[in-house]
Amino acid sequence: MIAQTPSPPYYAVIFSNLRTDLEDGYEEMADKMVELAQNQEGYLGHESVRNGLGITISYWASKEAIKNWKAQTDHQLAQKYGREKWYSAYKTRICLVERDYGFESESI
C-alpha cells in the first residue's frame, strides 16, 4: 500500500537491508516497530517491501521527529538485535521530500 503523505516538505527515512537466515522474533519485533512508529509524534506513514533486498521507507514531519524515533527505547533494542542477528547489512538514508506526485486509477 502506498502511504498517504501530506504536501511537501516532509522527510523520508529509507532503510535498505539484507537479512540473515535467523528469524528468532524478527516478525514480532517488526510488527511492534510499526505499531510504535505509528504512535510516535511526527510519523506520517511508511511503505515496506522485501524481495531479497528489504526496503522500508518511513515518512516524518521533521528531523526532530526522526531523531526522537531513533532514540525511542524499544526501537534502540530492535536496532541492537538487527545488528547482532537479523541483518547482514543495512543502510539508512534521510531525505527531505521537496516534491511528490502520483497517479491512482479509478476502480472499474
N, C-alpha and C positions, 0 to 999 in steps of 0.2 A: 504494500500500500504506500502511496506517495504521501508524505507529510504535508499537511496544510499549514504553510507558514505565512506570517504576516508580510506586508510590504517591506522591502528592504529599507534601511540596513538592518541586518542581524548577523549572527555568527554561526558558522558551521564547524563542528569538530569531526574530522574524518579519521576513523580508527581502522586501519588496514592490518590484517593479521593472518598468520599461518598457525594452525592448530597442531598440537601434538596428538598422539593417539589416546591419551589419558582423558577419560570422561570425569570420574571422581567428583561429582557435584557441579559440573560445569553448567548444565542446563538450568538447574535450580538457581545458581548464582546469577546467570544471565537474566532469568525471569525477575529475580529480586532487584537487579540493577535497573531494569526497565521501570519497574514499579517505583523505585526510589527516585529515579530521574524525573519521572512524570510528576512527582510531588515536590520537586526542587524549584525554588523561585527562579524564574527566568527561562525555564525549559519550554521549548516551542514545539518539539516533535522529534521523530527520528525515523530512519529507514535503515534496514539491515538485510544483507544478502550473504550467502555462503555457497560457493561452488569451488571448493579447494581453497581459494583465497576468500577470506571473510572481510567484508567492508560494512561498517556501521557509521552512519552519518547522523550526528545529533545536532539539533538547531537550538540556539540560545539567544536571548535578548541582549546580552552584554558579555564583555570579557570578565567582569566581576562574577557573573552567574557561572561561567565556566570554571573560574578559579575556585569558587565555593563548591562546585560539584567535584572537582578533582580532590579537594580536601575533605569531602564527606567521609566519615569513619568507615562505613561499610564498603564504600567504593574503594577506599585505600586498601582494605583487606582483599577485595576482588582483584585489584591491581597486583598485589603481592602474590596471590595464588596464580594469576596469569603468568607472571614472570617465572614462578617456581615450577609450574606443572602444566598449564593449559596451552601456552603459546611457545612455538619455536622461534617466532619473530613477530614483531609488530612495529608499526609506525603511526604516530599521531600527528595530525596537521590541523592547525587552527586558522580559519579563513574568515575574512569579512565578506559577506554577501552584499554586493552593491546593486545587483540587478537580478531579477528572476522573471521567467515567463514560462508558459506551458500550454498544453492542449489536453482536452478531455473530450472524447467522442460522446455523442448522445446515445443512450441505450435504444436499441431497436425493439 
